[in-house]
Structure formats: C-alpha cells, structure tokens
Amino acid sequence: MDPVEPADRADLVIRDADVVDGTGAPSYRADVAVRDGRIVSVVKEAAAAGCRRPWARRTVDAEGLVLAPGFIDMHAHSDLALLRDPDHSAKAAQGVTLEVIGQDGLSYAPVDDRTLAEVRRAITGWNGHGDDVDFDWRSVGEYLDRLDGGIAVNAAYLIPQGTVRALAVGWEDRPATPAELDRMRRLVAEGLAQGAVGLSSGLTYTPGMYARDAELTELCRVVARYGGYYCPHHRSYGAGALEAYAEMVALAREAGCPLHLAHATMNFGPNKGRAPELLALLDEALAAGADITLDTYPYTPGCTTLVALLPSWASEGGPERVLARLADEDTAERVRHHLEVTGADGCHGVPVEWETIEVSGVTAPALAGHVGRTVAESAARRGESPWAVARRLLVEDRLGTTILQHVGHEENVRAIMRHRVHTGGSDGILQGTKPHPRAHGTFPHYLGRYVRELGVLSLEECVAHLTGRPAARLRLPDRGVVREGHRADLVLFDPATVAAGSTFDRPRALPTGIPHVLVDGRFVIEDGRRTDVLAGRAVRRTPV
C-alpha cells in the first residue's frame, strides 16, 4: 500500500476509525485526512481494500475508536465563560466543538450602558458578575468580533429578546408602543445582519415574559426574513405546559419562522408520563408543514436562579425593584403566597415544593452553608420557615443564588430524546459551588448512559441528534457531518468506555473515554488533556 504523493499530503490522518458520520447512516471503517482545517479525504475500508492510504505529517491510530463530528451544544450559557476561561474544558472535554449561546432571552448584546448593567445583575446566577471580563462591546457584531479573538470552541449567538426589550422598553410589564416595537424590530434585524443565527426568549424571565404573542410574532417575522430561527424558553414547563408549547407552535407558524424548542421537558407533578402528548402535538404540526426542532439534556433535575421562581409582578422594574419588594414585609408576604399557594408564573404555575429546591451556588461567601441543601433542609436546621430562608438568600445574595429543581420524570426524558427532531443541549450553567452535572457531562452521558447502557438510542441515531441535526437547524452547510470538504471539527471516543465523569456530588469531574477533540483541524483535547489551542471562533448565520 503506497502513500499518496507528498504534494497531496495532509496535516493529519486518522487511521482505521469507526466513522459515525452524523447522518444516522450505519458506521463504517475509514481513514480520514485533514488539511487546513477541513476534511480532504475519507477513504473507506482503506486497510482491508489494499488501496492507497493518505499520507500526512501526523497520523493518529484510531483502532477501536469512533470518529464523529464534533458535538453541537444547542443550549449553552457560556456567554462569558468563553472569554474568561480559555481552557473551557467543561465543554471541550465532552467533545463539544460548537455552542449556541445567547439563550433564554437574556445575554450581553445588543446593549447600552444602562441595559448592560441591568442584565449583568439579572443573570449573575448564570454567568457571575463579570468583573473579570472587559465589556468592550455593545452590538451583536462587536460581541462576535470579540469571540473571534480566539476561544476554546466555536460559538453561535442568538439575539436575546428579553435584552432587546430591556433596551427598547425597559423592565415594565406593559405592551410595547408602536415606536418601541419598531426599535425592537430594527435591533433584531441589525443583530441578524451582523451574524446572529436567530432569536431566543425566556418567557418565565423578566422582562421578556412581559411580551405578548403579537409582539413576539412581529419579531419572529424579522427572524424569518433573515433565515434564522426562534428559540423560546416558553411560558410554562409545569402547569399549562402543553398549552405553552402549543402557543409557541402557533406563534411561529403565524410568523412563518422556524421553531426550536429550548430544553423541551415536561416537568413537575402534573406532567408525569405526559411526554407522548407533547410529541403528538409536535407530530401534528410537523405533518402540517411546520419547521420544528427541540433540544433536551439527559437528566431529570433542572437548574435556574432562585429569583426566577418569583411571580412576574414581583420582578417588574428590574433587580433593584425586586430587592425593594422583598424588603417590605407586606409585599414579601404576597410573594410567599403566590409561590406557596397560588403557584407563581415564575415557578411555572405550580406551588413551590421547597424540598425539591436545592441551592447549587451563592455569590456571598457567608451563605455557603446553604449549598448542597434544599431550602426545606436549611429551614429545618435553622428552625425557620422555608420562605424565610429563601427570602434571606435572595436579599443577602443580591439575587445571585442558583438552584437545582428536582422536578423531572425519567420516562419523559427518554420519550422526548427518541423523537426525530430532537437535538442535544446542556443548558449548562457553569457558576456555583455545586452546579448541575449536565454542564460538564451532557454529551458523554447521552453516549454512555442512554446508548451503551440503556439502548434508548442507537449510536448512529444519537450522534446524528448531537451533530448533523443541529447543524441543519443552524443552516451550517459544512459542519455536523464527516464528509470531504467539511470543517474538521471532530471527536474521537471509545464507545465501550465513554461516560460522564460529573455527578451531583462531583459536578465538575471531566468525562472518560474521549481522548481527542479537534476544532478546525487542531487538537483542543489530545490524549485526554486540554492543549493550549484556541481554535474556536464565532460562527455567523449563513446569509439566505
């Protein structure tokens, strides 16, 4: 077997890999050659066929390993982590080569000075204060340019509808005026023109939740014109969840806009075993021609901020107004009643069960004793009511407390991940002493737990869910599949050992069984260790 001529040599050849190409097709054995950041040849059954094998400056023996496209995290909260943490092993070590950020309607562009300060305060629990980040951008384009300075993995950006509303309307619960709506349309159009891939909403988070459907529909019309997609965290994952999903499907169809349902779970007691009803709703819309995809993480608990549970009226006006309301005894009692009796819209219309709310992180060191305990447990230890503990955390931590919500159902998780429009998204919040293990483990957990151990998905199906399918939603014609001419964003893993290292007790432990990860043809993980390569860049929307 003679090598090809030196003039055709590649930078790298991965030999004898079991290629799972991201399309869902059966795996095959091949040599894959990479040059200048792209796949230049895929030679199937090279050794067995006795054909010429690609020659390269470097060769990796992939015997016994699966070669797949790099995983695409369709729901990430690494908006500041990519800038502050060049290592970013939380995602790189999982085989993630592209993250979609700007999620849940709140992020850091487009902003002015006032809105930036407000948003930083509002999502401290997601991304920290940001004191270690130079916020030298204001527009979407400037933020993407900043990412182009070199990051661990690639990133695509969704325009955050709540941030846009804060900039144009403020944090008040009222309809936008015609002039304000026009400004929001312009802001969304500008962000898409500058490279954003779509629009996100957080419709249980202020101020985005104050938008009525007509307002959202108008913004989605703009998104559709630019070839983007709408990604809502919709109005309820608890009581009324099916109605909330149906609302988003109808809204997107009215706007003619592709729809991607964020962390499409069916949580809380009222939704136990009801995933088939959601999937029937989606199948009916798909059969009628709707363009819908969704993402989930392979765990039952959720993760958010403690302040997110409050009723929307208590959060109107922004963080300082929230703190003022909590300081007032009569108003605080109204908040408690909505949380514990009525069921606040911030808690998805379900009365809060404090025994399911575990504190995962605080920003104030004096409150560290609460981390790892439920609010109910902390209350029992102190001889106080759960609301007294929760209120103190909110006030003394300046709304920065993050929580785990143990409200999911395994049968729903499995049913939804089988669906033909499913993709993977970690929803990974990297802040806190005890973050959700999904931030460090979603993708190997899919492969180890739900493919190898449980057989919920075949290996080929699962890889397609994590690669080719999300690349198609993002309209990235040269990513997500192992194919000649495509970007060499690749992951090599051992299907017999790949597993999430992270657990609820050790949430930052790194995965096993993923020896190599390449971004743009360069090793960001090599022999299981993070290199110093910063090959990631902003991935901008492909113009229509």
Secondary structure, 3 states (H helix, E strand, C coil): CCECCHHHCEEEEEEEEEECCCCCCCCEEEEEEEECCEEEEEEECHHHHCCCECCEEEEEECCCCEEEECEEECCECCCCHHHHCCCCHHHHCCCEEEEEECHHHCCCCCCCHHHHHHHHHHCHHHHCCCCCCCCCCCCHHHHHHHHCCCECCEEEEEEEHHHHHHHHCCCCCCCCCHHHHHHHHHHHHHHHHCCCCEEEEECCCCCHHHCCHHHHHHHHHHHHHCCCEEEEECCCCCCCHHHHHHHHHHHHHHHCCCEEECCCCCCCHHHCCCHHHHHHHHHHHHHCCCCEEEEECCCCCEEEEHHHHCCHHHHCCCHHHHHHHHHCHHHHHHHHHHHHHHCCHHHCCCCCCHHHEEEEECCCHHHHHHCCCEHHHHHHHHCCCHHHHHHHHHHHCCCCCEEEECCCCHHHHHHHHCCCCEEECCCECCCCCCCCCHHHHHHHHHHHHHHHHCCCCCHHHHHHHHCHHHHHHCCCCCCCCCCCCCECCEEEECCCCCECCCCCCCCCCCCECCCEEEECCEEEEECCEECCCCCECECCCCCC
